[in-house]
Amino acid sequence: MYRTFADTARQRPGAVLRLALWSAVGAAPTFVFGHAVARAVDGFLAGRPAAACGWLGVLLLAGVAGALAFRPLYAALAAIVEPFRDDLVERVVRGALARSLTGRPDTGAVARLTHQVEIARDSYAGLLMVARGFLFSTAGALLGLLTLAPAMLLFVLPPLLLALVLFAALLALLAARQRALLLGEERLAERTAAVAEGVRDAVACGGEERLRAEVGEVVDEQAALARSMARLGALRALILALGGWGPLLLVLAAAPWLVERGAGPGTVAGALTYVMHGLRPALNTLVQGVGGGGLRLAVALERIAESGPPPAPALPPALPPTPSPTPSPTQPPALSPAPSPALPPTRPPTADPIPGRPAVELCGVTFSYGPRARAVLKDLDLVVPEGDHLAVVGPSGIGKSTLAALVAGTAVPSAGRVLVHGRPPGDPRHRVLIPQQAYVFGGSLHDNLGYLAPGADSAAMARAVDAVGLAALVKRLGGLGGMMDPGALSAGEAQLVALARAFLSPAPLVVLDEATCHLDPAAEARVERAFAARPGTLVVIAHRISSALRARRVLVLDGSAAVSGGHEELLAGSPLYRDLVGHWRSEPAGGLGDPDGVDPVARTDLPVDPR
Ligand SMILES: Nc1ncnc2c1ncn2[C@@H]1O[C@H](COP(=O)(O)OP(=O)(O)OP(=O)(O)O)[C@@H](O)[C@H]1O
C-alpha cells in the first residue's frame, strides 16, 4: 500500500544514511554540553578562567554546528517522506477513479483524502523527527555520561528505562482508546444526522422519547470514552515525571557519594546538564510526539486504506442509468415512511413495461408515515391509462405529494399495491418524477439536460429547450455548452432545467409534483401543454387550479375519499371540487382569464373551508 520506513531504508539507503549523519551532527551539542559545562566549572573553580571560557566557546560552537545541521537534515527527511506521500496520493487517486467507474463517482473523495494524505505525511515526518531526535539525543547524553562519570548511569538508566517500558504499554492502550473515540464520534454523527432527517417521522409516530434515549446512550458512551482518555493522559504525565525528574533527583541525591569518590563539582554539574538538557527534553518530545502525532498517523493511514481501490474493476453502467438508491437530479430523496413494511425499495426492478397495462395502477393503497400515525392515504384505488393526463388536486397536506412518491416508488405503501406499466414502481426507465425542489447540478447545461437521456442529440435537446421555454437561459449561458452555477439560477430557471431534462427522458410516465410552482401562469401553461403533447402519460400534482382545467382527468383527494373525473363531471359531483373551484372563483383574478370564469392562477392547495 505504501512504503514503510524499512522499505525506504532498502530503496534509498543514501537518504536514510544522510538523515542519520545529520542527526548525529545535530545531537553533537548534547554530547559536548555536559563535558564543556564540567570543564568550565572546574576551570573557574581552579582559577583558570581563560580555559573555562575556552570550554564555554566550545559549547557555543557545538550549539551553532547543531543548528546548522538542521538544514540538510530536513532535506534528507524530505527524501524519505515525499515518496511515502506519493504512494498515499497514488492510492487515493486510484481508489477514487476506480469508484467513479462503478457509476457512483465520489467527487469529494480526492479533496477529502488528499487532506488526509497531508495529515499522514506531516505526522510521518513529525514522527521520524521525534524518533530520531530521541535516539540521537539520548545516545549523545548517555555517551557523555559514560565518558564523564560512568557511575552516574546507575542512577539515570533505571528510571529512564522503566519510563520507556511503561510508555510502550500505555501507547497500546492509548491507541485502542483513540480508535474507540473516533468510531464513537462517527457513530454519534451518524445517529444525530439520522435523527435530524427523521424527526418529522419520529414526531408523527410519537417516538421522541425513544430517540432521545437512543442518542443519549451514544452521547454517554462517548463521554465515558473521553474521560478515560483524559485519565490516560494523566498517566502519561506521571511517566514523564518518572523518566524526566527521577534521574535528576537521583543524581542530586547521589552527588555527595560521587564527590566522596573523587568526582568534582564540575562533573556533577556536567551530569546534571546531561539529564536536564539531554535526556529529559528527549523523553518529553518522544512521549508527546508519539502519543499525539503517532496516533493521528495510525488513524489517518487506516482511513486512507479504507478508501483504497475497490477489489475488482467495475464497468460503467449500461444506459439508461440503472436505478440507484441515492437521489438523482430528478429524484428527490426517498420519503421516510413507516419503519416496516413501508421501506423504500433498495433495488427497483429493471424489467420492461408490460404492454397494454395502465401507466399507473393503485389497488387498495394505504400509506402512513409511522405505525401509529394517521393514514395519509387510505384504501385508494386508481387507474391512470397509458397516454392519460391526470391532475391531482386537494387541500394542503391531504397527501398529493405522498401519492406522487408512491407512484414514483420513492415511498412504499403500508398496504395495497402500486404498479407502473404493470411493474413495481421505482424504475427510472419507466417514470420520471420532478419534485417542487428542482435538482440541478454544477456543470454544463448540456450535461444537466442529458442526465436522463445520455444519447440525446442536439436536435432533441433543442426541441426540449423550446418546448419548456428554456431558450432565454440557453442564450444567456452562451449555448448548451454553457456552464451553470446552480446557486446563480433563479428558482424558476432551475425548475425549467429540471423540466427540460424530464422532457428529454425516455421514461413513458412523467409525474410533476408542483414542479412548476416557481413559474408564472403563462410559463406553467406552456410546460404542461408541452408535456401533454409528449408521448406517454402525465400526472400533475396541481399547484394552480388551471392545471386541473388543462388535464383530461382530475383526481380530487379528500382524506377518506377520492373521486376522479372530468372538470364538468366533478363540478357536478364533488362538493370538495366545487368548494375548491368556488373558492378560487371568488378570489380576485390575478392572471389569465378562463372560459369557465375560474381564475387559472389560483392555488389548488389552499386549506379547505372548515365548515
Ligand atoms: N416525511 C414525512 N414524515 C411525516 N409526515 C409527513 C412526511 N411528509 C408528509 N407528511 C405528512 O403527510 C401529510 C400529507 O403530506 P403531503 O406532502 O403528501 O401533502 P400535500 O397534499 O402534497 O400537501 P402540500 O400541497 O402542502 O404539499 C401531511 O400531513 C404531512 O404533514
The ligand as an ORCA input file, in Angstrom:
! r2SCAN-3c Opt
* xyz 0 1
  N     -41.714     12.676      5.664
  C     -42.828     12.841      6.359
  N     -42.916     12.404      7.629
  C     -44.072     12.533      8.355
  N     -45.183     13.109      7.870
  C     -45.143     13.579      6.595
  C     -43.974     13.472      5.781
  N     -44.249     14.024      4.559
  C     -45.529     14.459      4.624
  N     -46.051     14.190      5.834
  C     -47.395     14.476      6.283
  O     -48.274     13.738      5.467
  C     -49.395     14.509      5.118
  C     -49.500     14.588      3.606
  O     -48.421     15.351      3.094
  P     -48.227     15.646      1.555
  O     -46.999     16.445      1.404
  O     -48.343     14.377      0.803
  O     -49.494     16.548      1.301
  P     -49.802     17.510      0.064
  O     -51.217     17.353     -0.235
  O     -48.831     17.275     -1.032
  O     -49.528     18.908      0.750
  P     -48.985     20.242      0.063
  O     -49.956     20.610     -1.016
  O     -48.974     21.214      1.181
  O     -47.630     19.918     -0.478
  C     -49.228     15.852      5.769
  O     -49.931     15.850      6.990
  C     -47.765     15.937      6.031
  O     -47.502     16.722      7.182
*
